[in-house]
Amino acid sequence: MYNPESFITDKLHAIDASGIRKVFDLAANLKNPINLSIGQPDFDVPDEVKDAAIEAIRAGKNSYTQTQGLADLRERVMAQLVSEFPQTYADGSGGFNHDDLGVLITSGVSGALMLALLTTIGPGDEVLIPDPYFVMYKHLVTLAGGTPVFVDTYPDFQLTPERIEECITDKTKVLLFNTPSNPTGVVAKPEVCEKVVKLCEEKNILMISDEIYDDFCYEKIPSEHDGKMRCPSPANYSPNLIMMRGYSKTYAMTGWRLGYAVGPKAVLDQMTKLQQYSFVCAPSMTQFGGVIAHDLDMSDFVKAYERKRDMVVDKLSGIFELTTPGGAFYAFPKVPEGLGMTGGEFVEKIIEKNCLVIPGNVFSQKDTHFRISYACDDAKLEQGLDILVETANECAAAK
């Protein structure tokens, strides 16, 4: 008998989206909810970027690009990285030369992650994932046939070498490193970046550094080579990693699907081959927009989000245990232990008050926290924060 379910692989059955689906099911009947759940900037794509993409479309530049991306865009990416990390990416620095480097324009950082993991991970391989983690990480590892191994980073959410070493086995092949972090907003300390890079080199573990929120960093440090304030990154200390960045967050280009990966040529060449037989190339018109994006100053938007971060910390710190977010646009408060509630149970109470947040167990093996996104206008954010505080106080009074 014909059975469509029989065609679905065990890999896909192992991927569970029920955590987020439950939130959306609870919210289905809400009218104009206060939405603190979406990880998407509330400002629009800059006009200069829009104009560049429109001009490309009207000029007939709608064909496939090279699989690895437009030469102009790859050059802009490398120019930016050489400027930011000359000690790592400048040709000849530390014995390194560009012949050893690969650059690939991808369909977002999500596309880059999929390509990297499908390229490097097979059955039996283990991938170290910080817990809490970006929701896609464990599912992409499963899709690649590997085994996710979760590194507990509670309560400060720093992925330290000591925590990593406890989880390394002879099957460990890749470490996923995310700074600034989704869902916690935590920025890795410079010394952590340096030590983890060295640990990965010593143990022959491939580090994938997901830096999609690189511009949204409020804990910048002065660069040793030019004194400019920059976000800490593992790329400060070695080229022996795959760095991934993109345009979705900094330029609000979430629907444009544009990112890039830079790293060892041996790996990037294989990722490029895989892209040829999957995504083919990143969308051509978005790549033309990406070239222009490199000329833009988005610092005013970053400052606005830093002020929103400060509002979150000021409102919630007295009620919730909260590690101050150093970047991105998320906070990951802990439900007060005295309430006797899991993160999921507290979120249900919040949704009943027409406010959307995400339970922490969507991003973690634990269910003690919840994630809020402050990528919304200030008035909505203040309303939502007030609901969180009021609900916690009401639950405490009812105990």
C-alpha positions, 0 to 999 in steps of 0.5 A: 500500500502506498505510504508517503511516510515510508519515504522519509529518512530517519535523519529527518524524523530525528529533527524535531521542530516541536519547541518553536511550533508549540509557541506558535500554536499557543500564539495562533489566536493572539491579535497584534501580540507584542512580539519579542520572539523574532530575530530580525532587525526592525529597520529596513535595508538601506536604500543604497543596497536596494538601489544596487540590487534593482539596478542589477536586475534592470541591467539584466544581471540576473544570471548565475554568478560563479559558484564561489560568488562575484569577484567584486564581492569576494574582493570586498570581503577579503579587503574588510578582513585584511583591514580588521585582521591584518595579523591573520589575513594579510598575505604573508603574515605569520607565514600565511599566504592567500594561496592557502585561503578559500572565500565562498559567497553563500546563501546566508550563514545558514547555507554556509553552515550546511555546506561546512557540516556536510563537507566535514561531518560523516557517520560517527563524527562528533560536533561540539556545540555550546549549550545554549546554542543557535537552534539550527546547529544540532539539526544540521549536525544530525542531517550531516550524519554526525553526533551533536555533543553539547558543552554546558556553558551555564551560567556565564555562557562562555565557551571556555577551553576547560569546558570544551576539553571535558567533551573532547573524544577521539571522534571529535571533529568540529567545534561550533563557536558563536560570538556574539551568541544567539540566544544569549547575546554573550560575547566571547572574551578575547582570552577565551577566543585565543585559548580555544583557537589554540586548543582546536589546533592542538587537537586537530579540531576544525573550528567554525566561527559563526559571527553573523552578529559581528557588527552588533557588538557592545563589548568591543576591544581596541585592536592591537594593530590600529587601535580601532574598537572591534568585537573579539573574534577567534580570527584575531589569533589564527587563520586555521578556522572557518569564519562565517559572516553575513548581511542579514543582521547588520543590513537587515537583509534577512530575506536576501540570503547572503553570507560568506565563509572564509577559511582553509582552501582545502575545505572551502574548495569542497564546500564550493563544489557542494554549493555547485550541486545544491544552492548553485550560487547565492542570489545574483542581485543580492550579491550586487547589493552586498558589494555596496553594503560594505561602504555603509556605516551602520553604527547608528543602528548598532547604538540604537540597539545598545540602548535597547539592550540597556533598557532590557538589563535595567528592567529585568535585572532586579527580577531575573538572573540575567547575564548582560548581553554583550552583542546581538539583540537577544537576552536569555533571562532565567526564570526565578527559581522561587516560582517553581516553573520551567522556562516553558511554563513561564512562557505559556503565562507570558503568551496568555498576556499577548506577548511572544517570547521563546522558551529556553529549551528550544535552544538548550538541553535545559528548560530554565530560561527563555529568550527575548529579542529586543529587535523591535521599537522601544514602545513595544519593547517596554510593554513586553518587559513590563509584562515579564516583570508583572508576570514574575511578580504575580507568580511569586505572590501566588506561591 
